[in-house]
Amino acid sequence: MSDHEHHTHHHSHDEPQAPVPLAPDDAGSTALSDALRSSFLIVKILMAGLVVLFFASGFFTVGPQERAVVLRFGKPVGEGDTALLGPGAHWSFPPPIDEVVKIPFSAVQSANSTVGWYATTLEQELTKTEPPPRETLDPARDGHLLTGDANIIHVRGALRYRIVDPLRYIFAFRDTPGFVTNALNNAMYFAAAQFNVDDALTRNQTAFRERIERRIDTVAAQQQLGIAVEQVTLNVIPPRQLADRFKAATEAAVRSDRVMSEAQSYANEASSRAQGEAASRRGIAESDRTRLVEAVAAEAKRFSDVLPQYRANPEFFRESWRAEVVQRVFTNADERIYMAGKTDGKKQTLWLPLSRTPLKQKPAPEPVKGDGH
């Protein structure tokens, strides 16, 4: 190596070297790398946010009158009562893993009958624009019920019920509310066949309604619908074609009931009065009986007390008794007449004037005056 080259190499180590300019391809790669790193960071943040949002969306609340069931891939999580989630906040995997089914547990549900009423619409009923009835009832068009005495009535029913077994109500059938409506329709047909038309319309509507409620309970238990009946309300009317005749028959029945009620009231009043008079007479008779028995008992006691005296000296007792009686009789007498017994034993006759009015002496006739001759 020459001295000049050695000097030049030494000089290159002592002075700082200028940066070597990058080629255009290297600058683009660096910018792309930085952009990718930034993009990956944003993607990571977004993914983390989505994960948090995914799990946060699994929170749900159950109302105070609700119960909830979590379905995981279509099957309930848990068995029996443990599958029911009570009121409050809960968490489950978001769809499509889990599905939350809320059930109105204590709230009252309703169902309306779909049979037994004539052809009409709600709008026509509200606006009172129903068409007049036809001459005859069309069974294919107008719903009706047949009573036990072969009469026709129209009945509209409304059922209010509670869900007592949510799992069975939700999962036993695909359309449980439809089965409840069918149970109501069945109960209406069943009850109408056991009542005559007068009882169903007016006389015994309460028993008719109760029979429908019991039938719904029976059908719900047989089919395990998981419900309990709260109340059934009915609207029962005769066929519109015979409304006037049914009205006349109803008025006649009302008059008959009123007359029967008045007759029964009169009979009850007469019976009560007779019973009162009988009780009064029995009371008077009982008092007279008691008084007579007491008087007889007193007389018997008195005679029993004086019997020893009589047996000791009968003659003296009779005289004493006679003197006592005479004294008692003469105490308040205005006039006293006493006849002593005759010693010869003959009867004496006493004449008493019965009239107390004194006899008046007739005046003497006046002398006839002469003519003065």
C-alpha positions as CSV (number, residue, x, y, z in Angstrom):
1,M,0.0,0.0,0.0
2,S,1.3,3.4,-0.9
3,D,1.7,6.3,1.5
4,H,-1.0,8.2,-0.3
5,E,-3.5,5.3,0.0
6,H,-2.7,4.8,3.7
7,H,-3.2,8.5,4.3
8,T,-6.5,8.4,2.6
9,H,-7.8,5.4,4.5
10,H,-6.8,6.9,7.8
11,H,-8.5,10.1,6.9
12,S,-11.8,8.3,6.1
13,H,-11.9,6.9,9.6
14,D,-11.4,10.2,11.2
15,E,-14.2,12.1,9.3
16,P,-18.0,11.3,9.6
17,Q,-19.4,9.7,6.5
18,A,-22.5,11.2,4.8
19,P,-25.7,9.0,4.7
20,V,-26.1,7.0,1.6
21,P,-29.3,8.0,-0.2
22,L,-31.9,5.2,-0.3
23,A,-33.1,3.8,-3.6
24,P,-36.7,4.6,-4.5
25,D,-37.8,0.9,-3.9
26,D,-36.5,0.9,-0.3
27,A,-38.5,4.1,0.6
28,G,-41.8,2.6,-0.7
29,S,-41.2,-0.6,1.3
30,T,-40.7,1.4,4.5
31,A,-43.9,3.4,4.0
32,L,-45.9,0.3,3.3
33,S,-44.4,-1.4,6.3
34,D,-45.4,1.5,8.5
35,A,-48.9,1.6,7.0
36,L,-49.3,-2.1,7.6
37,R,-48.2,-1.8,11.2
38,S,-50.7,1.0,11.7
39,S,-53.5,-0.9,10.0
40,F,-52.8,-4.0,12.1
41,L,-53.0,-2.0,15.2
42,I,-56.3,-0.5,14.2
43,V,-57.6,-4.0,13.3
44,K,-56.5,-5.3,16.6
45,I,-58.2,-2.5,18.5
46,L,-61.4,-3.1,16.4
47,M,-61.3,-6.8,17.0
48,A,-60.8,-6.3,20.7
49,G,-63.8,-3.8,20.7
50,L,-65.9,-6.3,18.7
51,V,-65.0,-9.1,21.2
52,V,-66.0,-6.8,24.1
53,L,-69.2,-5.8,22.3
54,F,-69.9,-9.4,21.5
55,F,-69.7,-10.5,25.1
56,A,-71.4,-7.4,26.4
57,S,-74.4,-8.0,24.1
58,G,-75.0,-11.2,26.1
59,F,-76.3,-9.3,29.1
60,F,-80.1,-9.1,29.4
61,T,-82.7,-8.4,32.1
62,V,-85.8,-10.3,33.1
63,G,-88.8,-8.2,34.3
64,P,-90.6,-8.8,37.6
65,Q,-93.5,-10.6,35.9
66,E,-91.3,-12.6,33.6
67,R,-89.2,-15.7,33.5
68,A,-86.5,-16.5,30.9
69,V,-85.1,-19.6,29.4
70,V,-81.7,-19.7,27.7
71,L,-81.6,-22.0,24.6
72,R,-78.1,-23.1,23.6
73,F,-78.2,-24.4,20.1
74,G,-82.0,-24.9,20.5
75,K,-81.9,-26.8,23.8
76,P,-82.7,-25.3,27.2
77,V,-79.7,-24.7,29.5
78,G,-80.6,-26.6,32.7
79,E,-83.5,-28.9,33.6
80,G,-86.8,-28.2,35.3
81,D,-87.0,-25.2,37.5
82,T,-83.2,-24.6,37.2
83,A,-83.8,-23.7,33.6
84,L,-86.0,-20.8,34.6
85,L,-84.2,-17.5,35.2
86,G,-86.0,-15.1,37.6
87,P,-86.2,-11.3,37.6
88,G,-82.9,-9.4,37.4
89,A,-79.8,-9.2,35.2
90,H,-78.4,-12.3,33.5
91,W,-75.8,-13.2,30.8
92,S,-75.7,-15.7,28.0
93,F,-73.7,-16.2,24.8
94,P,-75.1,-13.9,22.1
95,P,-76.7,-15.4,19.1
96,P,-76.3,-17.7,17.3
97,I,-75.0,-19.7,20.2
98,D,-77.7,-18.8,22.7
99,E,-81.2,-17.6,22.4
100,V,-83.2,-16.0,25.3
101,V,-86.9,-16.8,25.4
102,K,-88.8,-14.6,27.9
103,I,-92.1,-15.9,29.3
104,P,-94.8,-13.7,30.9
105,F,-95.0,-15.8,34.1
106,S,-97.4,-13.9,36.4
107,A,-99.1,-11.6,33.9
108,V,-102.6,-12.5,33.0
109,Q,-103.0,-13.8,29.4
110,S,-106.1,-13.7,27.3
111,A,-107.8,-15.8,24.6
112,N,-111.0,-15.2,22.7
113,S,-113.3,-17.8,21.3
114,T,-113.5,-18.4,17.6
115,V,-116.8,-20.3,17.5
116,G,-120.4,-19.7,18.5
117,W,-120.9,-16.2,17.1
118,Y,-122.7,-15.0,14.0
119,A,-120.9,-13.6,11.0
120,T,-119.8,-10.1,11.7
121,T,-116.7,-7.9,12.0
122,L,-115.3,-5.9,14.8
123,E,-115.7,-2.7,12.8
124,Q,-119.3,-3.4,12.1
125,E,-120.0,-4.0,15.8
126,L,-118.3,-0.9,16.9
127,T,-120.0,1.3,14.3
128,K,-123.3,-0.6,14.7
129,T,-123.5,-1.2,10.9
130,E,-124.2,-4.9,11.1
131,P,-126.4,-6.2,8.3
132,P,-129.8,-7.4,9.3
133,P,-130.2,-11.1,10.0
134,R,-131.3,-13.3,7.2
135,E,-134.6,-15.2,7.3
136,T,-132.8,-18.4,8.4
137,L,-129.5,-19.1,10.1
138,D,-126.8,-20.3,7.8
139,P,-124.7,-22.9,9.7
140,A,-121.8,-22.6,7.3
141,R,-121.7,-18.8,7.8
142,D,-123.0,-18.1,11.3
143,G,-121.4,-19.8,14.3
144,H,-123.7,-21.1,16.9
145,L,-124.0,-23.6,19.8
146,L,-126.6,-26.3,20.3
147,T,-128.2,-26.5,23.8
148,G,-129.3,-29.6,25.6
149,D,-133.0,-29.0,24.6
150,A,-132.0,-28.7,20.9
151,N,-132.2,-24.9,20.7
152,I,-129.6,-22.6,19.1
153,I,-127.8,-19.8,20.9
154,H,-124.9,-17.5,20.0
155,V,-122.0,-17.3,22.6
156,R,-118.9,-15.3,22.6
157,G,-116.3,-16.1,25.3
158,A,-113.2,-14.4,26.6
159,L,-110.7,-16.3,28.7
160,R,-108.2,-14.8,31.1
161,Y,-105.5,-17.2,32.4
162,R,-102.0,-17.4,34.0
163,I,-99.0,-19.5,32.9
164,V,-98.1,-21.8,35.8
165,D,-95.7,-24.1,34.0
166,P,-93.6,-21.9,31.6
167,L,-91.4,-24.7,30.2
168,R,-94.3,-26.8,29.2
169,Y,-96.2,-23.7,27.9
170,I,-93.3,-22.7,25.7
171,F,-91.8,-26.0,24.6
172,A,-94.6,-28.6,24.7
173,F,-96.4,-27.2,21.7
174,R,-95.5,-25.1,18.8
175,D,-98.5,-22.8,19.3
176,T,-99.7,-23.1,22.9
177,P,-102.0,-20.0,22.7
178,G,-103.8,-21.7,19.8
179,F,-104.3,-24.8,22.0
180,V,-105.7,-22.6,24.8
181,T,-108.2,-21.1,22.3
182,N,-109.2,-24.6,21.2
183,A,-109.8,-25.5,24.9
184,L,-112.1,-22.5,25.3
185,N,-114.1,-23.5,22.1
186,N,-114.3,-27.1,23.3
187,A,-115.6,-26.0,26.7
188,M,-118.3,-23.8,25.2
189,Y,-119.6,-26.7,23.0
190,F,-119.4,-29.0,26.0
191,A,-121.3,-26.7,28.4
192,A,-124.0,-25.7,26.0
193,A,-124.9,-29.3,25.4
194,Q,-125.6,-29.7,29.2
195,F,-127.9,-26.7,29.6
196,N,-131.3,-25.8,28.2
197,V,-131.7,-22.5,26.4
198,D,-133.5,-20.6,29.3
199,D,-130.8,-21.5,31.8
200,A,-128.0,-20.6,29.4
201,L,-129.6,-17.3,28.4
202,T,-131.1,-15.9,31.7
203,R,-131.9,-18.3,34.5
204,N,-128.6,-19.9,35.3
205,Q,-125.8,-18.0,33.5
206,T,-123.5,-18.3,36.5
207,A,-123.6,-22.1,36.4
208,F,-123.2,-22.1,32.6
209,R,-120.0,-20.0,33.0
210,E,-118.6,-22.1,35.8
211,R,-119.2,-25.3,33.8
212,I,-117.1,-23.8,31.0
213,E,-114.3,-22.8,33.4
214,R,-114.2,-26.4,34.9
215,R,-114.1,-27.9,31.4
216,I,-111.1,-25.6,30.4
217,D,-109.3,-26.7,33.6
218,T,-109.9,-30.4,32.7
219,V,-108.7,-30.0,29.1
220,A,-105.7,-28.0,30.1
221,A,-104.7,-30.7,32.6
222,Q,-105.2,-33.5,30.1
223,Q,-103.1,-31.7,27.4
224,Q,-100.6,-30.4,30.0
225,L,-100.9,-26.8,28.7
226,G,-99.3,-25.3,31.8
227,I,-102.1,-22.8,32.5
228,A,-104.6,-21.9,35.2
229,V,-108.0,-20.3,34.5
230,E,-108.5,-16.9,36.1
231,Q,-111.9,-15.8,34.7
232,V,-114.3,-16.5,31.8
233,T,-116.7,-13.8,30.5
234,L,-119.5,-14.6,28.2
235,N,-121.9,-12.8,25.9
236,V,-124.9,-15.1,25.3
237,I,-127.8,-14.1,22.9
238,P,-130.5,-16.0,21.1
239,P,-130.5,-16.2,17.3
240,R,-131.2,-12.8,15.8
241,Q,-134.0,-14.2,13.7
242,L,-135.9,-15.1,16.9
243,A,-134.9,-12.2,19.1
244,D,-138.5,-10.9,19.4
245,R,-139.9,-14.3,20.4
246,F,-137.1,-14.9,22.9
247,K,-137.7,-11.4,24.4
248,A,-141.4,-12.1,24.8
249,A,-140.7,-15.5,26.4
250,T,-138.1,-13.8,28.7
251,E,-140.6,-11.2,29.8
252,A,-143.2,-13.9,30.5
253,A,-140.7,-15.8,32.6
254,V,-139.8,-12.6,34.5
255,R,-143.5,-12.0,35.2
256,S,-143.9,-15.6,36.3
257,D,-141.0,-15.3,38.6
258,R,-142.3,-12.1,40.1
259,V,-145.7,-13.6,40.7
260,M,-144.1,-16.7,42.2
261,S,-141.9,-14.5,44.4
262,E,-144.9,-12.5,45.6
263,A,-146.8,-15.7,46.3
264,Q,-143.9,-17.1,48.2
265,S,-143.5,-13.9,50.1
266,Y,-147.2,-14.0,51.1
267,A,-146.9,-17.7,52.1
268,N,-143.9,-16.9,54.2
269,E,-145.7,-14.0,55.8
270,A,-148.8,-16.0,56.5
271,S,-146.7,-18.9,57.9
272,S,-144.8,-16.6,60.1
273,R,-148.0,-14.9,61.4
274,A,-149.6,-18.3,62.1
275,Q,-146.5,-19.5,63.9
276,G,-146.5,-16.3,65.9
277,E,-150.1,-16.8,66.9
278,A,-149.6,-20.4,67.7
279,A,-146.6,-19.6,69.9
280,S,-148.7,-16.9,71.6
281,R,-151.5,-19.3,72.3
282,R,-149.2,-21.9,73.5
283,G,-147.7,-19.4,75.8
284,I,-151.1,-18.4,77.2
285,A,-152.1,-22.0,77.6
286,E,-148.8,-22.8,79.3
287,S,-149.4,-19.9,81.7
288,D,-153.0,-21.0,82.5
289,R,-151.8,-24.5,83.0
290,T,-149.0,-23.4,85.3
291,R,-151.4,-21.1,87.3
292,L,-154.1,-23.9,87.6
293,V,-151.5,-26.5,88.7
294,E,-150.2,-24.1,91.3
295,A,-153.7,-23.3,92.5
296,V,-154.7,-26.9,92.7
297,A,-151.4,-27.7,94.5
298,A,-152.1,-24.9,96.9
299,E,-155.6,-26.2,97.6
300,A,-154.3,-29.7,98.0
301,K,-151.7,-28.5,100.4
302,R,-154.2,-26.6,102.4
303,F,-156.6,-29.5,102.7
304,S,-153.7,-31.8,103.6
305,D,-152.7,-29.3,106.3
306,V,-156.2,-29.2,107.8
307,L,-157.0,-32.9,107.4
308,P,-155.5,-33.8,110.8
309,Q,-157.7,-31.2,112.5
310,Y,-160.8,-32.6,110.8
311,R,-160.0,-36.1,111.8
312,A,-159.4,-35.1,115.4
313,N,-162.8,-33.4,115.8
314,P,-165.0,-33.4,112.7
315,E,-167.9,-31.5,114.3
316,F,-165.8,-28.8,115.8
317,F,-163.9,-28.4,112.6
318,R,-167.1,-28.0,110.5
319,E,-168.4,-25.3,112.9
320,S,-165.1,-23.5,112.9
321,W,-164.9,-23.7,109.1
322,R,-168.5,-22.5,108.7
323,A,-167.9,-19.6,111.0
324,E,-164.8,-18.7,109.1
325,V,-166.6,-18.8,105.8
326,V,-169.5,-16.8,107.1
327,Q,-167.2,-14.2,108.5
328,R,-165.4,-13.9,105.1
329,V,-168.7,-13.7,103.2
330,F,-170.3,-11.1,105.5
331,T,-167.3,-8.9,105.6
332,N,-168.3,-6.8,102.5
333,A,-172.1,-7.6,102.5
334,D,-174.5,-4.7,102.6
335,E,-177.3,-6.8,104.0
336,R,-177.1,-9.8,106.2
337,I,-179.8,-12.4,106.8
338,Y,-178.9,-15.3,109.2
339,M,-181.3,-18.1,109.9
340,A,-180.5,-20.3,112.8
341,G,-181.4,-24.0,112.4
342,K,-184.7,-25.1,114.0
343,T,-184.5,-27.6,116.8
344,D,-187.3,-29.7,115.6
345,G,-185.6,-30.4,112.3
346,K,-188.2,-28.8,110.1
347,K,-187.4,-26.8,107.0
348,Q,-187.6,-23.1,107.0
349,T,-188.8,-21.0,104.1
350,L,-187.2,-17.6,103.4
351,W,-188.9,-15.2,100.9
352,L,-186.6,-12.6,99.5
353,P,-187.7,-9.7,97.3
354,L,-185.6,-9.8,94.2
355,S,-186.4,-6.3,93.0
356,R,-184.5,-3.6,94.9
357,T,-186.8,-0.9,93.5
358,P,-189.2,0.3,96.3
359,L,-192.9,0.0,95.5
360,K,-194.7,3.3,95.2
361,Q,-198.2,3.7,96.8
362,K,-200.9,4.8,94.3
363,P,-202.5,8.1,95.2
364,A,-206.1,8.0,96.3
365,P,-208.6,9.1,93.7
366,E,-209.8,12.6,94.0
367,P,-213.6,13.1,94.9
368,V,-215.8,14.2,92.1
369,K,-216.9,17.7,92.4
370,G,-220.5,18.3,92.1
371,D,-222.4,20.8,90.1
372,G,-223.2,22.9,93.1
373,H,-226.7,21.8,93.5
